[in-house]
Amino acid sequence: MAKESTKKPQKRYNTQPKKQGKNTKAKNTVKKENKTPIRIVPLGGLGEIGKNITLYEYKDDMLLVDCGMAFPDEETPGIDIVIPDFTYLIKNKDKIKGLVLTHGHEDHIGAIPYLLKNFNVDIYGTQLTLGLVQGKLKEHKLLDSAKLNVVKPGDEITLGNFKVEFIHVNHSIPDAVGLAIKTPAGTIVQTGDFKIDTTPIDDRVIDLTRFAEIGRKGVLALLSDSTNAERPGYTMSERIVGESFSNLFKKAGKNRIIIATFSSNIHRIQQIIDAAVNSGRKVAVSGRSMLNVVNVASELGYLNVPENVLIDIELIKRYGPEQLVIITTGSQGEPLSALHRMAFSDHRNVEIMPDDMIIISATPIPGNEKLVGKVINELMKRGANVVYEKMYDVHVSGHACQEELKLLMSLVKPKYFIPVHGEQKHLYKHAQLASTMGIKKENILITSIGNVVELTKNSIKTVDTVPAGRVLVDGLGVGDVGSIVLRDRKHLAEDGIIIVAITMDSVTGEIVSGPDVVSRGFVYVKESEELMSEVTTVAEDTLERLYMQNVRDWNVIKNRVRDAVSKYLYEQTRRSPMVLPIIMEI
């Protein structure tokens, strides 16, 4: 599998722990019992947003937590998704006792089909999480062979030397759990994505009591969500959004309402449906992922949808604007999303009308601000009334802010702390919070993907590195697009291409036809005929010199033509298009 390695040197929040002094004989007995360390290997989700995956090792047993994907950025043109590098997992597949999932977001489950194509493994998750996984596996024709095991908060499973307890947490998707991973070396708590919501939509508050009980028994290390570590205070309750929806639905009057949100935010979808029912409106759903989640969540009972409220998007023309709410994907301005197609009049069923109320119920992911702004501007050009997060409380985060992070630390009372799930700035800020909570600086470790962290009762340290990084998925190709292909794609996108086609006699080496020059993405040929004519002349002169020198090697001919044409074009235009000589032989 081709990959781009992102190995990084060890990064420490502070120095290694001080060495312990000699123990008594009784203490030596305890030390002997726990001398085998537990190893933690983050293979994604550190120094980045998304692609969350963590491997635990104890003796000859391994446990995998989450297996997520990330979305491509401007540095990966044409790429569909980014998944973790599975090299180390494939090498140790016989040791892996199971894959445990914290919740059903793409950045935690999106890469599972690609893992299962390499080897099968028992998968454990809550009902909704596995319901969403099933849809992905069915699409990849892996569902029949998958080994899916439903668990509930409060359950404990044994996987080799690991005992894993599932603890209910609040997040922007139901059925999210944190994990207490118990080994002979000690207990490790991994929070997953979480926040503390005392008034959640499903009335199931995070189980802080259980976190406190585990903390009283002793926790060796805490791995905690760092996404909102820079934000002071508390994350607002999801119910705030429901109140905003009620007010906005009243303001909409007799106009149609279109709401874009994350397809996986089932609590948000429930609140939209509730507001629609209260205002006597029908609900239509647009966007493949939104349809899939609504169907799965409804079947499993996580969405309460009264009869005759949901209608097919194909039937919206039968209803007046005052009777409709459309829930759609595209809250991040994605070019192929339903909202983007609506904004640019490319949607098959929905045409934006003046006075439509369009609510974007999400915060732009860092890097997506321009995409979202472009869609908002286009919608406003069409006369729509666009409401987005900065204007009203139409979105709240699913991640804990500083006071919630500190509260969980105070309950768990870990000896060691490793911040996870976030960019480097989030990890450092979270480490600072841990220090203010009384955790010794030498007991706080900021690490990187691929680093092997070794934990014992008396030490935390990085001892090794393993292959880690990103694997690019483009269509059906997994890992076949690397740095050279990406460089060429960016070159083509930025500078265009010049093709020089030549037909040569295979016996004499004489030019039979050409050179013919074709330009794409460089200049408009009809307006640059003189330049194209000069390029042809440069190529002809180069070929003539090579013929006189009795050069017959195709590679040499191609390189000389490429160099000559590239040099000329740069001198004339200060641009460097990709020059591609093509030789045909007759």
C-alpha positions as CSV (number, residue, x, y, z in Angstrom):
1,M,0.0,0.0,0.0
2,A,1.5,3.3,-1.1
3,K,1.5,6.0,1.6
4,E,2.8,9.3,2.7
5,S,4.7,8.9,6.0
6,T,4.2,11.6,8.6
7,K,6.5,10.3,11.2
8,K,7.4,13.1,13.7
9,P,10.0,13.4,16.3
10,Q,8.8,12.9,19.9
11,K,7.2,16.0,21.3
12,R,7.1,16.4,25.1
13,Y,5.2,18.8,27.2
14,N,8.0,18.5,29.7
15,T,10.8,16.2,30.8
16,Q,10.6,12.5,31.5
17,P,9.4,11.5,35.0
18,K,12.0,11.3,37.6
19,K,13.3,7.8,38.3
20,Q,11.9,6.2,41.4
21,G,14.1,5.2,44.3
22,K,14.5,1.6,45.5
23,N,11.5,0.0,47.0
24,T,11.1,-2.4,49.9
25,K,10.7,-6.1,49.3
26,A,6.9,-5.8,49.6
27,K,6.9,-3.0,47.0
28,N,9.2,-5.0,44.8
29,T,6.5,-7.7,44.7
30,V,3.9,-5.2,43.4
31,K,6.4,-3.9,40.9
32,K,7.1,-7.4,39.6
33,E,3.4,-8.0,39.1
34,N,3.0,-4.9,37.0
35,K,6.4,-4.7,35.3
36,T,4.8,-5.4,31.9
37,P,4.0,-1.9,30.4
38,I,1.0,-1.0,28.4
39,R,1.8,0.6,25.1
40,I,-0.4,3.2,23.4
41,V,0.1,3.8,19.6
42,P,-1.9,6.7,18.1
43,L,-2.1,6.0,14.4
44,G,-4.2,9.1,13.7
45,G,-6.1,12.0,15.3
46,L,-3.1,13.8,16.7
47,G,-1.9,17.1,15.2
48,E,-4.9,16.9,12.9
49,I,-8.7,17.0,12.8
50,G,-10.2,13.6,12.0
51,K,-8.7,10.2,11.1
52,N,-9.0,9.1,14.8
53,I,-7.5,5.7,15.5
54,T,-5.6,4.4,18.6
55,L,-4.0,1.0,19.2
56,Y,-3.4,-0.4,22.7
57,E,-0.8,-3.2,23.3
58,Y,-0.4,-5.4,26.4
59,K,1.9,-8.4,26.2
60,D,0.8,-10.2,23.0
61,D,-2.7,-8.7,22.9
62,M,-3.8,-5.6,21.0
63,L,-7.0,-3.5,21.1
64,L,-8.0,-1.0,18.5
65,V,-10.2,2.0,19.4
66,D,-12.0,3.8,16.5
67,C,-11.0,3.7,12.8
68,G,-11.9,7.1,11.2
69,M,-11.3,9.0,8.1
70,A,-10.5,12.6,7.2
71,F,-11.6,14.8,4.4
72,P,-9.1,16.1,1.7
73,D,-7.7,19.6,1.8
74,E,-6.4,22.0,-0.9
75,E,-3.1,20.0,-0.8
76,T,-4.8,16.8,-2.0
77,P,-6.7,17.8,-5.2
78,G,-9.0,15.1,-6.6
79,I,-8.8,12.9,-3.5
80,D,-12.1,11.6,-2.1
81,I,-11.1,10.7,1.5
82,V,-8.0,10.2,3.6
83,I,-7.6,7.1,5.8
84,P,-4.9,6.0,8.3
85,D,-1.9,3.9,7.3
86,F,-2.7,0.3,8.3
87,T,0.8,-1.1,7.7
88,Y,1.5,-1.8,11.5
89,L,-2.0,-3.2,12.0
90,I,-1.7,-5.6,9.1
91,K,1.7,-6.8,10.4
92,N,0.1,-7.5,13.8
93,K,-3.4,-8.6,12.7
94,D,-3.3,-11.9,14.6
95,K,-2.7,-10.0,17.8
96,I,-5.7,-7.7,17.5
97,K,-8.5,-8.9,19.7
98,G,-11.1,-6.4,18.6
99,L,-12.1,-2.9,17.3
100,V,-14.0,-0.8,19.8
101,L,-16.0,2.2,18.6
102,T,-16.8,5.3,20.6
103,H,-19.5,6.8,18.3
104,G,-20.8,6.9,14.7
105,H,-19.1,10.0,13.2
106,E,-17.1,9.6,10.0
107,D,-13.9,10.7,11.7
108,H,-14.3,7.6,14.0
109,I,-15.8,5.0,11.7
110,G,-15.2,6.1,8.1
111,A,-12.1,4.0,7.4
112,I,-13.6,0.7,8.8
113,P,-14.4,-0.8,5.3
114,Y,-10.8,-0.2,4.2
115,L,-9.5,-1.9,7.3
116,L,-11.8,-4.9,6.8
117,K,-10.5,-5.3,3.2
118,N,-7.1,-6.1,4.7
119,F,-8.3,-8.4,7.6
120,N,-11.4,-9.2,9.5
121,V,-11.8,-8.3,13.2
122,D,-14.6,-8.3,15.8
123,I,-16.2,-4.9,16.0
124,Y,-17.9,-3.6,19.2
125,G,-20.2,-0.5,19.3
126,T,-23.5,0.8,20.5
127,Q,-26.7,0.1,18.4
128,L,-26.7,3.4,16.4
129,T,-23.0,3.4,15.8
130,L,-23.1,-0.1,14.4
131,G,-26.3,0.8,12.4
132,L,-24.3,3.5,10.6
133,V,-21.3,1.1,10.2
134,Q,-23.6,-1.5,8.6
135,G,-24.6,1.0,5.9
136,K,-21.0,1.6,5.0
137,L,-20.1,-2.1,5.0
138,K,-23.1,-2.8,2.8
139,E,-21.9,-0.3,0.3
140,H,-18.5,-2.0,0.2
141,K,-20.1,-5.5,0.0
142,L,-18.5,-6.4,3.4
143,L,-21.6,-6.7,5.6
144,D,-22.1,-10.5,5.3
145,S,-18.5,-11.2,6.5
146,A,-18.4,-8.5,9.2
147,K,-18.5,-9.5,12.9
148,L,-20.6,-6.8,14.6
149,N,-21.3,-6.9,18.3
150,V,-23.8,-4.5,20.0
151,V,-22.9,-3.2,23.4
152,K,-24.7,-0.7,25.8
153,P,-23.3,1.9,28.2
154,G,-22.5,0.0,31.4
155,D,-21.4,-3.1,29.6
156,E,-17.9,-4.6,30.1
157,I,-16.3,-6.9,27.6
158,T,-13.1,-8.9,27.8
159,L,-10.7,-9.0,24.8
160,G,-7.6,-10.9,25.7
161,N,-5.8,-9.0,28.5
162,F,-8.1,-6.0,28.1
163,K,-11.4,-5.4,29.9
164,V,-13.3,-2.5,28.2
165,E,-16.2,-0.7,30.0
166,F,-18.5,1.5,28.0
167,I,-19.5,4.8,29.7
168,H,-22.3,7.0,28.4
169,V,-21.2,10.5,27.3
170,N,-23.0,13.4,25.5
171,H,-22.0,14.4,22.0
172,S,-23.7,15.7,18.8
173,I,-24.8,12.1,18.0
174,P,-26.7,9.7,20.3
175,D,-25.1,6.5,21.6
176,A,-21.7,8.0,22.2
177,V,-19.5,6.4,24.8
178,G,-16.2,6.9,26.6
179,L,-14.1,3.9,27.5
180,A,-12.4,2.6,30.6
181,I,-9.7,0.2,29.4
182,K,-8.6,-2.1,32.3
183,T,-5.3,-4.0,32.1
184,P,-3.0,-5.6,34.7
185,A,-0.8,-2.6,34.3
186,G,-3.6,-0.2,35.2
187,T,-6.8,1.5,33.9
188,I,-6.8,3.9,31.0
189,V,-9.8,6.2,30.3
190,Q,-10.3,7.4,26.8
191,T,-13.2,9.9,26.6
192,G,-13.9,9.8,22.8
193,D,-15.6,12.9,21.6
194,F,-17.8,14.4,24.5
195,K,-19.3,17.3,26.2
196,I,-21.3,17.7,29.4
197,D,-24.9,18.6,28.6
198,T,-27.2,18.6,31.6
199,T,-30.3,19.1,29.4
200,P,-29.7,16.8,26.4
201,I,-32.4,16.1,23.8
202,D,-32.7,12.4,24.8
203,D,-32.6,13.2,28.6
204,R,-29.5,11.0,29.0
205,V,-26.9,13.0,30.9
206,I,-23.2,12.0,30.7
207,D,-22.5,9.4,33.4
208,L,-20.2,11.6,35.5
209,T,-20.8,9.3,38.5
210,R,-19.2,6.3,36.8
211,F,-16.2,8.4,35.7
212,A,-15.8,9.5,39.4
213,E,-16.1,5.9,40.6
214,I,-13.4,4.7,38.2
215,G,-11.3,7.7,39.3
216,R,-11.5,6.7,42.9
217,K,-10.3,3.2,42.1
218,G,-7.2,4.7,40.4
219,V,-6.6,5.7,36.8
220,L,-3.2,5.3,35.2
221,A,-3.8,7.6,32.3
222,L,-6.5,9.8,30.7
223,L,-6.7,10.4,26.9
224,S,-9.2,13.2,26.5
225,D,-10.8,15.1,23.6
226,S,-8.9,18.3,22.8
227,T,-11.1,19.8,20.1
228,N,-12.4,22.8,22.1
229,A,-9.5,23.1,24.5
230,E,-8.9,26.7,23.5
231,R,-12.5,27.7,24.3
232,P,-13.2,29.0,27.9
233,G,-16.3,28.2,29.8
234,Y,-18.9,25.5,28.9
235,T,-20.4,24.3,25.7
236,M,-24.1,25.3,25.4
237,S,-26.8,22.7,25.6
238,E,-28.3,21.4,22.4
239,R,-31.7,22.6,23.6
240,I,-30.6,26.2,22.9
241,V,-30.7,25.4,19.2
242,G,-34.3,24.0,19.5
243,E,-35.4,27.3,21.0
244,S,-33.8,29.2,18.2
245,F,-35.5,27.0,15.6
246,S,-38.9,27.7,17.2
247,N,-38.3,31.5,17.0
248,L,-37.0,31.3,13.4
249,F,-39.9,29.1,12.2
250,K,-42.2,31.8,13.5
251,K,-40.2,34.5,11.7
252,A,-40.3,32.6,8.4
253,G,-44.1,33.1,8.3
254,K,-45.4,31.7,5.0
255,N,-41.9,31.2,3.4
256,R,-40.2,27.9,2.8
257,I,-37.5,26.8,5.3
258,I,-34.3,25.0,4.2
259,I,-31.9,23.9,6.9
260,A,-28.4,22.6,6.3
261,T,-26.7,20.6,9.1
262,F,-24.4,17.7,9.6
263,S,-26.2,14.5,8.6
264,S,-24.9,12.7,11.7
265,N,-26.3,15.3,14.2
266,I,-29.5,13.3,14.9
267,H,-30.4,15.5,17.9
268,R,-30.4,18.5,15.6
269,I,-32.6,16.7,13.1
270,Q,-35.0,15.7,15.8
271,Q,-35.3,19.3,16.9
272,I,-36.0,20.4,13.3
273,I,-38.7,17.7,12.9
274,D,-40.3,18.8,16.3
275,A,-40.3,22.5,15.2
276,A,-41.8,21.5,11.8
277,V,-44.6,19.5,13.5
278,N,-45.4,22.4,15.8
279,S,-45.7,24.7,12.9
280,G,-47.7,22.3,10.7
281,R,-45.0,21.7,8.1
282,K,-44.0,18.6,6.2
283,V,-40.3,17.6,6.2
284,A,-38.3,16.6,3.1
285,V,-34.7,15.3,3.2
286,S,-32.1,16.0,0.6
287,G,-28.6,14.6,0.3
288,R,-27.4,10.9,0.2
289,S,-25.8,10.9,3.7
290,M,-28.7,12.7,5.2
291,L,-31.2,10.2,3.8
292,N,-29.1,7.3,5.0
293,V,-28.8,8.6,8.6
294,V,-32.5,9.6,8.9
295,N,-33.5,6.1,7.7
296,V,-31.2,4.3,10.0
297,A,-32.0,6.5,13.1
298,S,-35.7,6.1,12.4
299,E,-35.6,2.4,12.1
300,L,-33.6,2.0,15.3
301,G,-35.8,4.4,17.3
302,Y,-33.3,7.3,17.7
303,L,-35.6,9.6,15.7
304,N,-39.2,10.2,16.6
305,V,-41.0,11.1,13.4
306,P,-44.8,11.3,13.5
307,E,-46.7,9.6,10.6
308,N,-47.2,11.6,7.4
309,V,-44.5,14.2,8.4
310,L,-41.7,13.0,6.2
311,I,-42.3,13.3,2.4
312,D,-40.2,12.4,-0.6
313,I,-38.1,15.3,-2.0
314,E,-39.7,14.5,-5.4
315,L,-43.1,15.5,-4.1
316,I,-42.3,19.0,-2.7
317,K,-44.0,20.8,-5.7
318,R,-47.3,19.5,-4.4
319,Y,-47.0,21.7,-1.3
320,G,-47.0,25.4,-0.8
321,P,-43.8,27.1,0.7
322,E,-45.6,27.6,4.0
323,Q,-46.0,23.8,4.3
324,L,-42.4,22.8,3.8
325,V,-39.1,22.3,5.7
326,I,-36.2,20.8,3.7
327,I,-33.3,19.3,5.7
328,T,-30.2,19.1,3.6
329,T,-26.5,18.4,3.6
330,G,-23.9,21.0,2.6
331,S,-23.4,23.0,5.8
332,Q,-19.6,23.0,5.0
333,G,-20.1,24.4,1.5
334,E,-19.0,21.1,-0.1
335,P,-19.1,21.5,-3.9
336,L,-21.1,18.4,-4.6
337,S,-23.5,18.8,-1.6
338,A,-27.2,19.3,-2.0
339,L,-27.1,22.9,-0.6
340,H,-24.3,23.9,-3.0
341,R,-26.3,22.5,-5.9
342,M,-29.4,24.4,-4.8
343,A,-27.3,27.7,-4.6
344,F,-26.0,27.2,-8.1
345,S,-29.3,26.1,-9.6
346,D,-28.0,22.6,-10.2
347,H,-30.4,20.7,-7.9
348,R,-32.9,18.4,-9.6
349,N,-35.8,19.1,-7.2
350,V,-35.1,22.4,-5.3
351,E,-34.9,25.8,-6.9
352,I,-34.1,28.6,-4.5
353,M,-36.9,31.2,-4.4
354,P,-36.8,34.8,-3.1
355,D,-37.6,35.0,0.6
356,D,-36.7,31.3,1.3
357,M,-35.4,31.1,4.8
358,I,-32.2,29.2,4.7
359,I,-30.6,28.2,8.0
360,I,-27.0,26.9,8.1
361,S,-26.9,25.1,11.4
362,A,-23.2,24.3,11.7
363,T,-19.9,26.1,12.3
364,P,-17.4,25.9,9.3
365,I,-14.6,23.4,9.9
366,P,-11.3,25.3,9.8
367,G,-10.4,25.7,6.1
368,N,-14.0,25.6,4.9
369,E,-14.8,29.2,5.6
370,K,-14.4,30.3,2.0
371,L,-16.5,27.5,0.7
372,V,-19.3,28.3,3.1
373,G,-19.1,32.0,2.4
374,K,-19.3,31.4,-1.4
375,V,-22.6,29.4,-0.9
376,I,-24.0,32.0,1.4
377,N,-23.3,34.8,-1.1
378,E,-24.8,32.8,-3.9
379,L,-28.0,32.1,-1.9
380,M,-28.3,35.8,-1.0
381,K,-28.0,36.8,-4.7
382,R,-31.1,34.7,-5.3
383,G,-33.0,36.7,-2.7
384,A,-32.9,34.1,0.1
385,N,-32.9,35.1,3.8
386,V,-29.8,33.2,5.0
387,V,-29.3,32.6,8.8
388,Y,-26.0,31.2,10.0
389,E,-24.2,30.6,13.3
390,K,-22.8,34.0,13.9
391,M,-26.3,35.6,13.7
392,Y,-28.4,33.3,15.9
393,D,-27.9,30.3,18.2
394,V,-28.5,27.8,15.4
395,H,-25.5,25.7,16.2
396,V,-23.7,24.5,19.3
397,S,-20.6,22.3,19.5
398,G,-20.5,18.7,20.4
399,H,-17.2,19.0,22.2
400,A,-16.3,20.0,25.7
401,C,-14.9,23.5,26.5
402,Q,-12.3,24.2,29.1
403,E,-14.4,24.0,32.3
404,E,-15.9,20.7,31.2
405,L,-12.5,19.3,30.4
406,K,-11.2,20.4,33.8
407,L,-14.3,18.9,35.5
408,L,-13.7,15.5,33.9
409,M,-10.0,15.6,34.9
410,S,-11.0,16.3,38.5
411,L,-13.3,13.3,38.6
412,V,-11.0,10.8,36.8
413,K,-7.8,11.9,38.7
414,P,-5.3,10.3,36.3
415,K,-1.7,9.9,37.1
416,Y,-0.7,10.5,33.5
417,F,-2.4,12.7,30.9
418,I,-2.2,12.5,27.1
419,P,-4.3,15.0,25.1
420,V,-5.8,13.6,21.9
421,H,-8.2,14.5,19.0
422,G,-7.0,17.9,17.7
423,E,-4.4,20.0,16.0
424,Q,-1.1,20.8,17.8
425,K,-2.4,24.0,19.3
426,H,-5.4,22.2,20.8
427,L,-3.1,19.5,22.3
428,Y,-0.8,22.1,23.9
429,K,-3.7,24.1,25.3
430,H,-5.2,21.0,26.8
431,A,-1.8,20.1,28.3
432,Q,-1.7,23.5,30.0
433,L,-5.2,22.9,31.4
434,A,-4.0,19.6,32.9
435,S,-1.1,21.3,34.5
436,T,-3.4,23.9,36.2
437,M,-5.4,20.9,37.5
438,G,-2.4,19.7,39.5
439,I,-1.1,17.0,37.1
440,K,2.6,17.1,37.2
441,K,4.2,18.5,34.0
442,E,6.5,15.5,33.8
443,N,3.3,13.3,33.8
444,I,1.8,15.1,30.8
445,L,2.8,13.8,27.3
446,I,2.1,15.5,24.0
447,T,2.8,12.9,21.4
448,S,2.4,12.4,17.6
449,I,1.0,9.7,15.4
450,G,3.3,6.7,15.0
451,N,5.0,7.3,18.3
452,V,4.8,4.3,20.7
453,V,4.0,5.5,24.3
454,E,4.9,3.1,27.0
455,L,3.2,3.4,30.4
456,T,4.0,1.7,33.8
457,K,3.0,2.7,37.3
458,N,6.2,4.7,37.5
459,S,6.9,6.1,34.1
460,I,5.5,7.5,30.8
461,K,7.8,7.7,27.8
462,T,8.1,7.4,24.0
463,V,10.1,4.3,23.2
464,D,9.7,3.7,19.5
465,T,7.9,4.7,16.3
466,V,5.9,2.6,13.8
467,P,4.7,3.4,10.3
468,A,1.9,6.0,10.4
469,G,0.6,8.7,8.2
470,R,-2.1,9.1,5.6
471,V,-3.3,6.9,2.7
472,L,-5.2,8.7,0.0
473,V,-8.4,7.2,-1.5
474,D,-9.2,8.3,-5.1
475,G,-12.2,6.5,-6.5
476,L,-11.5,2.8,-6.3
477,G,-7.8,3.4,-5.8
478,V,-6.5,3.1,-2.3
479,G,-2.9,4.3,-1.7
480,D,-2.0,4.6,-5.4
481,V,-1.9,8.4,-5.3
482,G,1.3,9.6,-3.7
483,S,3.3,12.8,-3.5
484,I,4.4,12.7,-7.2
485,V,0.9,12.3,-8.5
486,L,-0.3,15.1,-6.2
487,R,2.5,17.3,-7.4
488,D,1.6,16.7,-11.0
489,R,-2.1,17.5,-10.2
490,K,-1.2,20.8,-8.6
491,H,1.1,21.6,-11.4
492,L,-1.6,21.0,-14.0
493,A,-4.1,23.0,-11.9
494,E,-1.8,26.0,-11.5
495,D,0.0,26.1,-14.8
496,G,-1.8,24.0,-17.4
497,I,-0.2,21.6,-19.9
498,I,1.4,21.8,-23.4
499,I,1.4,18.6,-25.5
500,V,4.0,18.3,-28.3
501,A,3.0,15.4,-30.6
502,I,5.6,14.0,-33.0
503,T,5.4,11.1,-35.5
504,M,8.7,9.6,-36.5
505,D,9.9,7.0,-39.1
506,S,11.0,3.9,-37.1
507,V,13.8,3.1,-39.5
508,T,15.3,6.5,-40.5
509,G,14.3,8.5,-37.5
510,E,12.9,11.3,-39.7
511,I,10.0,13.4,-38.7
512,V,6.9,12.2,-40.7
513,S,4.4,14.5,-39.0
514,G,4.4,17.3,-36.5
515,P,5.4,18.6,-34.2
516,D,1.8,19.5,-33.3
517,V,1.3,21.6,-30.2
518,V,-1.8,21.4,-28.1
519,S,-2.5,23.7,-25.1
520,R,-4.9,23.0,-22.2
521,G,-5.2,25.4,-19.2
522,F,-2.2,27.5,-20.3
523,V,-3.3,30.0,-22.9
524,Y,-6.3,30.3,-25.2
525,V,-4.8,29.1,-28.5
526,K,-6.9,31.3,-30.8
527,E,-5.7,34.4,-29.0
528,S,-2.0,33.1,-28.8
529,E,-1.4,31.8,-32.3
530,E,1.9,33.5,-32.6
531,L,3.2,32.0,-29.3
532,M,2.0,28.5,-30.4
533,S,3.7,29.0,-33.7
534,E,7.0,29.9,-32.0
535,V,6.7,26.8,-29.7
536,T,6.3,24.7,-32.8
537,T,9.4,26.3,-34.3
538,V,11.4,25.7,-31.1
539,A,10.4,22.0,-31.1
540,E,11.3,21.6,-34.8
541,D,14.7,23.2,-34.3
542,T,15.4,20.9,-31.4
543,L,14.4,17.8,-33.3
544,E,16.5,18.8,-36.3
545,R,19.6,19.2,-34.2
546,L,19.0,15.8,-32.6
547,Y,18.6,14.2,-36.0
548,M,21.8,15.8,-37.2
549,Q,23.5,14.4,-34.1
550,N,22.1,11.0,-34.9
551,V,20.2,10.8,-31.6
552,R,17.6,8.1,-31.8
553,D,16.8,7.4,-28.1
554,W,13.2,8.3,-27.4
555,N,13.9,9.3,-23.8
556,V,16.7,11.7,-24.8
557,I,14.5,13.2,-27.6
558,K,11.6,13.7,-25.2
559,N,13.8,15.3,-22.5
560,R,15.5,17.7,-25.0
561,V,12.1,18.8,-26.5
562,R,10.7,19.3,-23.0
563,D,13.6,21.4,-21.8
564,A,13.7,23.5,-24.9
565,V,10.0,24.3,-24.9
566,S,9.8,24.9,-21.1
567,K,12.7,27.3,-21.3
568,Y,11.2,29.2,-24.2
569,L,7.8,29.5,-22.6
570,Y,9.2,30.7,-19.3
571,E,11.3,33.4,-21.1
572,Q,8.2,34.6,-23.0
573,T,5.5,34.3,-20.3
574,R,7.2,33.7,-16.9
575,R,5.0,30.6,-16.6
576,S,5.9,27.0,-16.3
577,P,3.3,24.7,-17.7
578,M,3.7,20.9,-17.7
579,V,5.3,20.1,-21.1
580,L,4.4,16.6,-22.3
581,P,6.2,15.4,-25.6
582,I,4.5,12.4,-27.2
583,I,6.3,10.4,-29.9
584,M,4.5,8.0,-32.2
585,E,6.4,5.6,-34.5
586,I,5.4,4.3,-37.9
